[in-house]
Amino acid sequence: MALRTISIFPTRSSEGAKLADRISRHFSMQDTVVRVYDRREEFVSDSIVFSAILTDNLVIFDATRENEDNFDIALPPLARFPHVVIISRNYLPEDFDGWQYGFYPSYNEKTKNSDEIFAYLVTNTTHLLGQREVFERYTSANKRSTTVRLSEMRRATMSGSTAFISFRTRFQTDVEALARRISSGHYGVDISAHFLGNGALVFSDEILTEHRRWDLIRRLSILIEDCDQFWIYLTEDYFNSWWTLGEICSLLLADWKGKRKRIVIYDPRSDTVTDVPMESLPRLEPYQISYLFARQEALDASMQTMHQKISRLVHRILVTPLGVFNPVAWVFCILVRAAGSLHADLRPMLSRFSLEEYVRLMTSKRHWQDTRMFALYEDYWNKKEIIMSTETNAVPAWEAGLRIMINLGRFFDFSGFERVSVLDDDISRGVIEINGKTHKIVQEAPRYRLRISGNGRALQEVDVVRVIGI
């Protein structure tokens, strides 16, 4: 039997080298051939990293942020495959988290030491050495290309069913206890419960641009699509948060894509759970679906110029006084639907709209204004703001067979929320006055994103600033 091969890409610091040496000596005793790429002594290119991903049984990549880190060779596939382990002694860029969890700290944890990382690798050795087989099972190759069925592979490798708990931040301590009870089978379900603690993805009182806010909703949507059950920790202020409304809309979008979840309402007052059929929730309108797709795709300002030129041209052709009776619109939509059926990214969206729905959408001035032109506005990218609810708390009531009344429009047009602009001067002073009250502004540790430019890959800092007491 051929020996299994392992590639290790350590950082160039002495601590990174020492950790790589410990890992190499451990795996060398597991009937493996270990190759350590020491960048202090040899040149390591993208092609070497990519070759390791395609050929080795296991790849261990150290993504610790240091003066001389490895992000210049941090290929996107490193974060997407099960036989690649990303390790780090500090928290990772938010768009470069590894497939295998536990080998790096979260943003809230901040750091892990080498001993913790090594111990976790030792504990999971057998599991990690078997992940190459998973990769090969969902990979097909020919002379021209290699295709990996990522979504199938992720679903197949998830350990059991998972539940996502949606809740208001101030109840986090109670939700932590609830997650433990769910995972221990207290409510009669064999499932692993997860939730996003305050700050894990975003702080509830964080100052954000609108672009940043929608980018975070995109990441929330991915987490919700991957879960099997959606639990609502129902409190009287649950629907008065823009974020919880966003989680509900992400749930509805996942259902629209054909990824139906079991919905469970948890009532903390009585410690009881109630299953709620998806039909009890409101349906996303075609306009709202298009709105979500547009904002979840428009993530890079540099890509918008060409998109906007094309959008303006198509807008002039389709949006006319004829409305849905514009014959050009019907021809255009038929052609786009035919072409879209061949495109993996467009197929899910177009296949679930009837032709009439699609024509009504494409001939709507509101659609073009809100789902195509929004990225033209500088405020979308640069205006910093905090969102506060102006609605009165109320727990929605329902009976079996009746719909739960939720005004989803509030999520899209921010009605019922006050959008308070925060100036750079406010941040510099460290205070802001909102509705006659003075609030302290605090700066947290920055987050990071991995950015690709003409100069290669590098980390970009993302400021994390909060308004306390809102």
N, C-alpha and C positions, 0 to 999 in steps of 0.2 A: 504494500500500500504506500502510495506517495506521501511524503511528509507534508503536513500543512504548513503554509507560509504566512508570516506576519510581518507587516511593515509598521515601524514606529517613526513618527515625525515629531521630535521634541523641540522645545524652544531652545534658544541659544544661551540662556542663562545657566549658571552652575546648578541651580535648583531643578531646572527643567532636565538637564543632563543626568542628574542623580536619579530623578524619578524614572527616566527612560531606562537607565541601567538596571534599576530594581525590577521594572516590568519585564525587561528583556531576559534577565536571569530566571524569573518566575516562569515565563512561557517556554523558555528553552528546555525546561524539565517536563513539558507536556507533549513530547514527540513533535516538535515544531521547529521550523527554521525561521529565525528572527533576524530581520534586517533593520538596523537603526540608522536613519538618515541624519547625521550630525551636520547641521548647517554651519557650524564653526569651521569645518574642515572641507566641506564639499558643497557644490552648487546643486540646488534642488529646484527643478522646474515644474510647471503645471503638468507637463506630460508624464513626469515621474509619478506625481500624485495620482493622476488619472489612471495610469497603468496599474498602480497598486490597487486602486478601487476595483478594476476589472479583473485582476488575476489573483489577488491574495485572499486567503481565508479570513483574515482579520486585518483591519487598518486602525491604528490608534493615532489620533491627531491631537496634539497639544495646542489648544486655542487660548492659552493664558495671555492676557494683555500685559505686555512688557515693552521695554524700549525697543527691542528687536523681536517682534512677535512673528507669527506665521500667517498673518492674514493676507499677505501678498500672494500666498499659494493656497488660500482657502477657497477651493472650488465648491460651488453650490452642491454637487452630488455628495460631498462629505456629510451633509446634514440630512440626506434623504434615504440612505441605505442602511439596512439592519446590521451589516457586518462591518460598519464603520463606527468606532467609538470616539466621540469627541470628549476629551478631558480638559479641565481647566481649574486653576486655583483661584480664579475670580469669575464673576458673572459674565456670561456671554453676550454678544450683540443680540438684540431681540429678534433679528431675522436670520440667526445662525445657531439655533438650538439643535442639539443632536437627536438622532432617532432613539438612542439608548439613554434613558434618564438616570440620574444618580451619580454621574461622574463629574459633575460640575455644580456649583452653587446657583441658586436662584438670585434674582435681583434683591430680594428681601434678605437672603442669607449673606450675600456679599462675597464671602470667601470660603474655600475648603482647603485644608492643608494636604500635603503630599501623602501623608499616612492614611488619611481618610479615602483618598482616591485609590491608592494602592490596595487597601483592604477591600474596597468594593469590587475592584477588578479580580482579586483573588476569589472572593465569594461567588462571582458570576462567571468564572472561567469556562466551565462546561457549557453554559448557555451561550456565551459569546462565540466559542469555537464552532457552534452549530449554526450560526446565522448565515454563513455563506450558502448553505443549502437552501435557505429561505429565499435569498437573493436570486439564485439560479432558477428556482421554481417559477418565479414570476418575470423571468428575463428571456427574451428570444433574440437571436442575432443572425444576421446574414453577412454577406461580403461587404455590404454598403453601410449598414447601421446596426445599432443595438437598441432594442425597445424594452423598457422596464414598465410594468403595469403597477405604478406606485400605489394607487388607491386600493387596488385589490390586495397588494402586499401588506399595506398598513392594516387593513381590516382583519386580514388573516392572522397577523402577528399580535394583535391586541389581546392581552391576557384576560379573557372573560368579558362579560358585559360591563359597561361603564355608565355612570350617572353623572350628569352635570347639574350642580345646584346653583340656582339663580336666587340672589338675595340682595337686600340693602346692606351696605357696608357696616352700619352700626351694630348689626346682629352677628358679626363674624364669629365671635366667641361661641355663641349658641350654634352656629352653623358648623363649626369645627366638631362640636359634640354630636350633632346630627349626622355628619359624614361618618363618624366612627360607628354610630349605631346602625346606619344603613349598611356599611361594609361588613359589620359583624352578623348581619342577617336578622336584626331586631324586627324589621318590618316584613319579614317573610320573603325577601328577594335576595338572590345570590348575585351580588353586584358590587363593584368597586366604585365608591362615590368620590368625586373630585369637585373642587370649587376654586375660584380665583380669589385669593386673599387681596386685601387692599394693598395696592402697590405692585402686585405680581405682574400685572399688565399695565395698569394705570391706577393712580390714586383718585378717589372719588372727588377730591377737591383740587385736582391738578389743573393748571392753566394750560390750555391747548389751542392750537389753530384749528380751523374747521377741517383742513386737510389731514392733520394729525388725528383728529377725532375719528374721521371715517376710516383711516388706515387701521386704527385699533379695532373698530367694528369689524373690519375685514378679518382680522386675526381671531376675534371672538367667534365669527361665523365658522371658521375652520374647526375650532374646538367643539362647537355645538354639532357640526355635521358629523364629527367622529364619535359622538356619544350614542348610547342606545336609549337612555332615558333622560328626560328633562324634568328636574324637580324644582318646584317653585316654593320658596320659603315665604309664605304669604303673610304679610303684615299690612297694616292700614296705609302705609306709605309706599308699598311696593311699586305701584304703577305711577308714582310721582318722580321717578328717576329716569332720565334720558337713557342711561345705560341699561336698566332692566327692560325698558321698552325696546332697546336695540337687541337685547338677547331674545325677546319674544319674536321680533321681526326676523332675526336670524333663524330661529326655530321654524317659523312659517316658510322662510325661503328654502330651508333644507327639505321641508315636506313637499314644497312645490317641485323641487328637483327629484322627488321620488324617494327621499331618505326619511321615512316616517319614524317618529320617536314615540315611546310611551310617555305620556305627560302625567305627572303626579303632583298634586297640591298637598303641601304639608302645612297643617295649621298648628302653630306653636302654642296656641292657647289651650288646645285639648290634646296635643301630641297625637294627632290622627292624620292619616293619609287618605287621599281620595283620587282615584283615577279619573282623568278628564279626557273624553274623546277629542281628537283633533278637530272634529266638526263643530265643537263648541266654541272654538276660537274664530275670530274674524279672518277673512281671506285677504291676502295681499292683492291689491289691484294691479293690473298690468303696468300702469304708470309707476307704481311703487316698486315693483320688481325691476323695471328698467332703471329706476333711480338708484337702487342698491347695486346693480351690476355696474353702472357707470362710475359710482364713487368708489367701488372696491377695485376697479381697474385703473383709475386715474391716480397713480401713486407717484409719478415722477414729473415734475414741472418741465423738464427738458423734452419730454415726449409730447407735450400738448400742442405745440405750434402746428404741426402737420394735421393732427386730429381736428383742430379747430377750423382750419382752412377747408378741409373736406366737409365738416359738419355744416359750415355756413353755406357752402354750395348746395348740399343736399337739402338743407332747410329751405332755401329759396325755391327749390323745385317742388318740394312736397307740400309745404304749408301755404296753401292758397285759399281764396274765398270758396273754392269748390269743396273744401274739406274732404270727407271720405269719398266724395264722388269724383275726385281727381283721378282720371284714368292712368296718368303717369305714376301716381302713387301705387296703384294696384300692380302695374307691371314691375315697378321697382321692388315692391315687397315680395312678389312671386320669385323674382330673380335672386333676391337676398336669401330667402328661405331655401331655395334650391342650392345656392352656394354654401350657405351656412350648414346644411346637412352634412357637408363634407369636412367641416371644420370642428375639431373636438371642443374648442372653447365656446363656440356659438351654438352647437347642436342642442345642449340641454335647454337653453333659453328659447330658441326658435321653435323647437318641437312641441313645447307646451303652450304656445300661443296659437289660437286659431288664426286663420288668415285675416278674418275680419278684425279680430282684436289687434293684430299687428298693424293693419292699415290704420285703424283709429289711433293707435299709439304714434305712428310715424307722421300722421297729418295733424297732430296736436301741437299747437304753439307752446303750451305749457311743458310738454315733454321735452322739446328742444331747448327751452330756456333752462329747465331745471336739471336735465340729465346730459346735456351736451355743452352748454355754454358756461356752466358754473366755473370751470377751471380758468376762464379768461380773466376772472376778477382777482386782483392782487390780494384782496382781503381774505380770499379762500386759502391762500398759501401763507400769509404773513400776519393776519390780525389775531392777536392773542386774546382769549376770553375765558370766562368761567360761566358755567350754566347753573342757574338756581330755579327750582320749581316754584311756581306761584299758585299751584292748585291746592285744594283742600284734601286732606287725607280721607280715603274711603275704601274699605275692603269691598270689592265687587261680590255680589251675591248671585248664586245660580241654582237652578234645579235641574234634575236629570232631564236631558233632552233639549235644554234651552241653551242659547248662545251666551257666552261671557262677553259683556259689552266692554270693549277696550278701544279707545280712540287712538288708533295707530297713526293717524295723521299728525299727532303731536310729535312723534319721532322724526317725521320728515320735514315739517315746517317749523318746529320748535315752539308751537303754540302752547301756552301754559308754562313756558320757561322764560326766564329773564336772562338775556345774554349780555353779560357785563364785560365791557372791553377793559383790558389790563394793559397799561402802557409800560414801556421800558423804564420810564421814570419811576413808576410805582414799584417796579421790581427792585430798582436801585435803592429806593428809600426803604423798602422792606415793609411798607404798609399801604393799604388801600381802603378808601371809604366807600361802603356800599349801603345804600338806603339809610344813611345817617349813622351807621355803625363802622367803627374802625377795626380792620382785620389785619393780622400779621401775615406777611408773605415770607415763606421760607424756601430755601434752595436745597434740594436733596441731591444725592449722588447722581451724576448724569447716566442716562442709558446710552447705548451705542447701536449703530447700524453699520452694516458692511456695505460700502459703496464701491461701485465699479466705474472707473473713468478712463480717459485716455492714458493716464499715468499708472493704471493698474488698480488693484484692490487696496482699500485702506479703510480704517474705522472713522466714522463720523459721530461726533458727540451730539446727543439730544438732551437739551436742558430739561430738568425736571423741577418745576416750581409749583408750590402749593399756596392756596389761600386758606388759612386756618380759621375754623369756627363758622363756616358758612352753612 
